[in-house]
Every structure is written in C-alpha cells, then in structure tokens.
C-alpha cells in the first residue's frame, strides 16, 4: 500500500519501484511513485525526487516544476537533467521563485560531463542540455543572478556552473536515452561503460566502509 511507504527512503523504495516498472510499465509507475512522494515529508520527498527520472516519463518535468519545494536538494536538479529538460524550460525556472531557481541551477550542474563524484547511474546516463543558448547568453544569465541579491548557496552554485560552462554547453550525445532510463535503473550493466563505473563506485564504497570500521575500532570499549 502507498501509505506503507510514507517514510521510505530511496533504498526502501528500490524493490517496489523496480517491481512496479517490470509489472506495470513506466507510466503506471510514474503515477504510483508521485502518489507515494505526495504522502512523504518535504525533506524525504526531496531526497527521493530523483526516482521520478527513472520512470522515463517526460511528464516528470511538469511534476518537478509543480512539486519542488524547500528543502531543495541536488536531487531535484538531477531528475530534471536526466529527463532532458531543455534550456528554455531551465531558463524559465531561473527567472522564477527560489525553489525553481535552485532546481534549475542544480540541473545545470548535472549537465556537466560525467565525473566519479556523481551517482553511478547518472554517470552512465550522461544527460546533455538541449536547445543550447550561446555562450554569451549563458554567461549573461549567470552574471545577472550573481549581481542580484542572492544567498551564499546560490552564489556558490552559480560560480561552480560558470567554471563548468564549457562542459555544460558542449554538444555531446547522451549516454542513455530518456526512454531507456527505466531499463538503466533495473539492469545498468546492459549499457556501455557501466561495468567500470559500477566497479569504481563499489571500490570507493568498500574503502569508505573499511575506513569507518577502522575508526570505530579505535573507540575505547566499556571494558577498557
């Protein structure tokens, strides 16, 4: 039942999400997922919002636009980028309220070239910005934001975008088409380059677990 998933994070949602994709298809899964997200707290909905992209449904862009709210995390922008939100839509968000503007900024960051510090599925999908602006238009929009009264968070994000502008505006092909995002979520190893990306991700996680365990081992026990 949907109510049973009110407090579910992305790990807890993984199995029912995959099952719904396999048994009911992307569009039914999109409807199911957005109903689940509607029952969740704003912070949990924010952290789970990226899952909307893996339905592969372009209706998800409209849902993101209508649903984004504080706290705005990078997950909203990641979802928008994965769904291929074009520049004119991104631009309208940049000219909108605080939540949509932040989502737009995070989406632009997510259009950068794949990097090891990105989620592995996002690296494989490698979304690209479409209906590209000119370099001068892009620069001008970012500078307008910097010149306005912005928060330190917005300023820092815009500065990162400007540093990555060449990557964001480069015309390269997506790694995985929007329509294939459900298949990527279910079976990522089917896609080119996935094995090495997933292996590196597992290696990093293993190293982090070992480091954490070593730190815990250094904590004195009650019997010491």
Buried (B, 14 or more C-beta within 10 A) or exposed (E): EEEEBBEBEBEEBEEBBBEBBEEEBBEBBBBBBBEBBEBBEEEBBBBBBBBBBBBBBEBBBEBBBEBBBEEBBBBBBBBBBBBBBEBEBBBEBBEBEBBBBBBBBBBBBBBBBBEEEBBBBBBBBBBBBBEBBEEEEBBEBBEEBEEEEBEEEBEEBBEBBBEBBEBBBEEEEBBBEBEBBBBBBBEBEEBEEBEEBBEEBEEEEEEEEEEEEEEEEEEEEEEE
